[in-house]
Amino acid sequence: MVSLQLLHAKQLGVIAVNRGVFHVPAVRPKIAELVFQLYGRPLHPVLFEVHQTRTIERSKYRAKVQITSAGHLISWQHDETYFTEVAAAANHPLPENNRLLSHRLRGSQSDSIQSDSGVRYQVNFQLESIAPEVFWSFQQKLIKDESRKGMLHSFDSSGRVAMGAMSYINIDSREKNLLVQCFHTFPDDSAIVKSESRFLLP
């Protein structure tokens, strides 16, 4: 049976239903369409196509870090405090309710917010356009780096250039501090999106 939440998502055009299997569009957005958003609530996983997931459990918080078709999704919780960071296309049908921050990707930016419970969220992100040969070298180093410990996912080529996009996420989890560093590549534009997010308990 299809849930009311899934039916609502289908009506919004978020998913297509085929023989009981739910699909979210897997096309990575153009770099100019990417938006960073922060919510003070959880978001339903059916809204995203997830390629990799890593769960972090600490005594005072729990988090889930996911690579999605457009970028990433970070879900963080401490008691009744929720922060959900999303890197997705601007036209991705996400709720407006309890959206705390929203930034178009232009140059280098930073922002922060503090909850009523004293939890702090900080983010720095930047869009870097580089020469195609430097871009290619960056992707090859990610693939061949045997010392990496983070999450790495390679996407199929869009057809315009030979190489596909990549997403790499590094996680540093401490008892009162979660650091998530994300790198998303966009071969069609020879561009890299870098972000560093911190979730800090008082």
Rosetta blueprint (number, residue, H / E / L):
1 M L
2 V L
3 S L
4 L H
5 Q H
6 L H
7 L H
8 H H
9 A H
10 K H
11 Q H
12 L L
13 G L
14 V L
15 I L
16 A E
17 V E
18 N E
19 R L
20 G L
21 V E
22 F E
23 H E
24 V L
25 P L
26 A L
27 V L
28 R L
29 P L
30 K L
31 I H
32 A H
33 E H
34 L E
35 V E
36 F E
37 Q E
38 L E
39 Y E
40 G L
41 R L
42 P L
43 L L
44 H L
45 P H
46 V H
47 L H
48 F L
49 E L
50 V E
51 H E
52 Q E
53 T E
54 R E
55 T E
56 I E
57 E E
58 R L
59 S L
60 K L
61 Y L
62 R E
63 A E
64 K E
65 V E
66 Q E
67 I E
68 T E
69 S L
70 A L
71 G L
72 H E
73 L E
74 I E
75 S E
76 W E
77 Q E
78 H E
79 D L
80 E L
81 T E
82 Y E
83 F E
84 T E
85 E E
86 V E
87 A E
88 A E
89 A E
90 A L
91 N L
92 H L
93 P L
94 L L
95 P L
96 E L
97 N L
98 N L
99 R E
100 L E
101 L E
102 S E
103 H E
104 R E
105 L L
106 R L
107 G L
108 S E
109 Q E
110 S E
111 D E
112 S E
113 I E
114 Q E
115 S L
116 D L
117 S L
118 G L
119 V L
120 R E
121 Y E
122 Q E
123 V E
124 N E
125 F E
126 Q E
127 L E
128 E E
129 S E
130 I L
131 A L
132 P H
133 E H
134 V H
135 F H
136 W H
137 S H
138 F H
139 Q H
140 Q H
141 K H
142 L H
143 I H
144 K H
145 D L
146 E L
147 S L
148 R L
149 K L
150 G L
151 M E
152 L E
153 H E
154 S E
155 F L
156 D L
157 S L
158 S L
159 G L
160 R L
161 V L
162 A L
163 M L
164 G L
165 A L
166 M E
167 S E
168 Y E
169 I E
170 N E
171 I E
172 D E
173 S E
174 R L
175 E L
176 K L
177 N E
178 L E
179 L E
180 V E
181 Q E
182 C E
183 F E
184 H E
185 T E
186 F E
187 P H
188 D H
189 D H
190 S L
191 A E
192 I E
193 V E
194 K E
195 S E
196 E E
197 S E
198 R E
199 F E
200 L E
201 L L
202 P L
